[in-house]
Amino acid sequence: MTNSKILYLWLLILFVASCYCCWNEERTALLQLKENIKYSIGNDYLSLWGANETSDCCQWEGIVCSNTTRRVIELSIAVKKISQEEQLSTLNGTYSDDILRNWLFNASLFVPFKNLKAPLLPGHSLAGWVKNEGFEKLRRLRKLEVLDLSGNSFNRSIFESLSQLPSLKSLKLSHNQIGSGSDIGFGYNKPGPGSERLSGLDKLEILDLNYNNLEDENFLSALELNTSRTALKKLDLRYNRFQSFMPNEGTYNSGRFLFHFILPLPALGALRNIEYLLLDGNTLDENFLRSSGVMSSLKVLSVAQCNLNGTLPLQGACFTGNVASSPLSRLLSLEYLLIANNNFEIPISFASFGNHSKLKFVIADYNSVIVQTTAKSWIPKFQLEALSLFNCSQMPNFLHYQHHLRLLRLSRCNIGGDFPNWLLENNSRLGEVYLDGNAFAGSLQLPFLPNLKALDISNNKIQGQLPPNIGSIFPNLEISTMSNNMLEGLLPSSFADMKNIECLDLSYNKLNGELPIGLAREGSKLHLLRLSNNKLKGEIFAVSGNINNFQYLYLDGNNFSGPIPQKLSTAPLQTLDLSYNNLSGNIPAWLGNISSLTSLALSKNHLKGHIPPDYCRLEGLEVLDLSDSSLVGVIPACFSAIRELKRVYLSKNKLQGEFNMFSNSDLKVLDLRYNNFSGSIPKWLGSLGITTLLLKGNHLQGTIPTEFCRASELRIMDLSHNNPSGPIPHCVGNIMQQESIIEVYPYRLHTWGRDAVEHVEDSMTRFTIHFQVNYAWVGADFTSKHNTYSYEGRVVDSMAGIDLSNNQLSGEIPRELCSLTAMRALNLSSNRIFGTIISEFSNLQKIEILDLSYNELSGRIPPQLVELTTLAVFSVAHNNLTGTTPQRASQFATFTESSYEGNPFLCGPPLHNNCMETKEIPISPPEPDCCEDNHGFLEMESFYISFLVAYANVVLALVVVLCVNPYWRNVWFYYVESFMYLCYYYFDSKRI
């Protein structure tokens, strides 16, 4: 009998084991749910559900079953929204707005999953629900605890439906359209009156409403919480439009009575258990701080970037005042404090947090760090894991007692002294270190940090050599920038020991020697290498190595020599900058084979030859710099196929012909200075969104086309030293009408940061290191008084100017020029411009250079020009101006005689002409006086010499004629004799 029972038990176990799969009824329900959802076939895991008829539905992606009952307890559906065309094709041309919003929620499809705890439905799919099948029907699911509806299109009317799910513990509604101003509604998600409140969820522990555009007067007007039974622990209200967190002191109109109230402390009892409170991007005031003391269990507080509406003294700040005197210092349960982008005064000593033994993370960037001169020494009870401060001016003393730091950021603090090697040595768990923008000096004595992944010590004054064993000191380093220091010596070969290094920036130092072989080792992950502006030499990767990972390679500003190595053609390069070196040979055509290139810079080398037509295959090329390279010939016509070109630098070459091949590109910068281009100025330049046009020093002719006036984004135009003629177009006032957009091309590499709500144990920061990954140089020169003023690099983004000097332009100065209020430089010198200087120049309040010299201007200098307080260069020399010079005030007190010379009827300081001496002033421009030395158009010495030579020639010719021709000789003497007798009789008659 016993044996039979054992056998029966074994058979039962085998039977249960063979049936250890999902319930058939739930498998059928899942397939029915799949049929109801519109998804993109081939791109979502739903398409694999039921692909195998015998498959266990518990193994399907997105499904989690109980280990004991094998019933579905978690159901995750994140589908890719299908296109309208795909939906129409499946509906045979018939569709409705509801269907085009992807799919509608149907509660009946979820009810069969009796043990379902967590339906997760994020992802821009749901737009509403089927009639009578709303979320309230899910109350049949007794074990329902988690509901994720983030990233959909629900509006506030969903609150009423969700309020009937009392078992919920976690509700995520982020990135929806719940804001009261939303008018989006599909199915049975039509906009309600806007006053719906979320209520009845007494078991709710997690509530996520971030990015919903909620515009309630305060947080409590959106939620109805039971002050005695609420279990709320995590509340995420980031980036809404709450006017305040709690009702402030004010009035309330109930309809019959007008009440005056002060902050309702009983209502705050609903938050007594709150542990995580995220309010970034809302409008908060001091009342929030006064109420925060009630939240005695608070562990995480984030109030960064609060977008204040401007009613407080400092726009863009949430709070003001000293942190030491705020209720924050009394929240002893705090572990994470994120108060960045406010106007707090943070004592550098942090003594007000001395009793916060649980404090781990402090992120307080962009506040006001104040130095306490009388601060007492103290030993903190906390051990921070993360600290981030900007502009702190000195090293916080409490850091000497910290040993658990994983993230340290003291950026742009201008802290001096030796580099704090001790700080790294005391914190062996460091994973991220950002000490950029200080004044640290001395050498690097770096400790072993096996967990370090990100290191930024750029923009300091660190000297000496890099540790030769730096690769073994930081074996897991991923990104590092040590640029803009005074490091010298060789590049350590131990960089090859960093198996995970991806980005390395050592630019703007004094490193010398050749490139280490290890930088191009087999299996390297290094794809961004910046060694710009050092003293490196030799050939580029002379020894064969693996460079197949390089995407961004900056070796500019060094002393590399030899040809450009062809091995670079195998790398997936996006940016290659080899400018300002000593590279030689013909400009390589094989660079046209690197189809991934977006930026190519080879300027200022010893390259020569023609621009290879092979470059036309670089269809994604955006930046091309071949300036100062002794190039000859013409630009290949096939460049018209490169439509992505935005910046072209071909200055200081010997190129010729025309440049109409760029008319199809999306040009922003075109620099063709100092070449031999000819023909007329192209009209198509006005139809582009060009911002910088540099055509100086060519042979362009004709008039300035009026089509230029359509270039509203044009900020810098240099057409000087050409041969255009005619007037300046009056419509020139149409340019510079749009603010310049500073183009930024950063390379961002996220490190180990995590989100506060989901992974608070890891980090709160999501810090990044930014690398400039494109070649974005641009420059413009403005010449005045034989001096050249250059605007280069990032400075040019705020520059606006026009240079039309040394041409053949005529006519009067267009008054429309004075509407270009953003202009900083205007040079019209050495032309044939006449008329008067217009007083409206005083409107150019940002002007720095104004040069009108060597023209034919007349009249007086407008006294209103004295209002130009930013003017640094001014010249009206060599015109026909009259009257007195401007008052010696403001900037005009700095201008010398050379600014006014060459105007004979101009008087007053700094000229030596006395305005008290009367001088006849011509009504019209003075005619040249041939009898006045140094001022006439003839030199008298040359005139006398040429007159005598001509007279001698006439006499000699007369003698020769009389000797050769007897007839003319007789006639000549006959007239001479007659003239003599006539004179005799005349004087004889006078004597009588």
Buried (B, 14 or more C-beta within 10 A) or exposed (E): EEEEEEEEEEEEEEEEEEEEBBBEEBBEBBEEBBEEBBBBEEEBBBBEBBEEEEBBBBEBEBBBBBEEEBBBBBBBBBBBBBEEEBBBEEEEEEEEEBBBBBBBBBBEBBBBBBBBBBBBBBBBBBBBBBEEBBBBBBBEBEEBBBBBBBBBBBBBBBBBBBBBBEBBBBBBBBBBBBBBEBEBBBBBBEBBEBEBBBBBBBBBBBBBBBBBBBBBEBBBBBBBBBEEEBBBBBBBBBBBBBBBBBBBEEEEEEEEEEEEEEBEEEBBBBBBBBBBBBBBBBBBBBBBBBBBBBBBEBBBBBBBBBBBEEEBEEEBBBBBEBBBEBBBBEBBBBBBBBBBBBBBBBBBBBBBBBEBEBBBBBBBBBBBBBEEEEEEEEEBBBBBBBBBBBBBBBBBBBBBBBEBBBBBBBBBBBBBEEBBBEBBBBBBBBBBBBBBBBEBBBBBEBBEBEBBBBBBBBBBBBBBBBBEEBBEBBBBBBBBBBBBBEBBBBBBBBBBBBBBBBBBBBBBBEBBEBBBBBBBBEEBEBBBBBBBBBEBBBBBBEEEBBBEBBBBBBBBBBEBBBEBBEBBBEBBBBBBBBBBBEBEEEBBBEBBBBEEBBBBBBBBBEBBBBBBBBBBBBEBBBBBBBBBBEBBEBBBEEBBBBEEBBBBBBBBBEBBBBBBBBBBBBBBBBBBBBBEBBBEBBEEBBEBBBBBBBBBBBEBBEBBBBBBBBBEBBBBBBBBBBEBBEBBBBBBBBBBEBEBEEBEBEBEBEBBBBEBBEEBEBBBBEBBBEBBBBBBBBBBBBBBBEEEBEBEEEEBBBBBBBBBBBBEBBBBBBBBBBBBEBBBBBBBBBBEBBEBBBBBBBBBEBBBBBBBBBBBBBBBBBBBBBBBEEBBBBBBBBBBBBBBBBEEEBBBEEBEEEBBBBBBBBBBBBBEBEBEEEEEEEEEBBEEEEEEEEEBEEEEEEEEEEEEEEEEEEEEEEEEEBEEEEEEEEEBEEEEEEEEEEEEEEEEEEEE
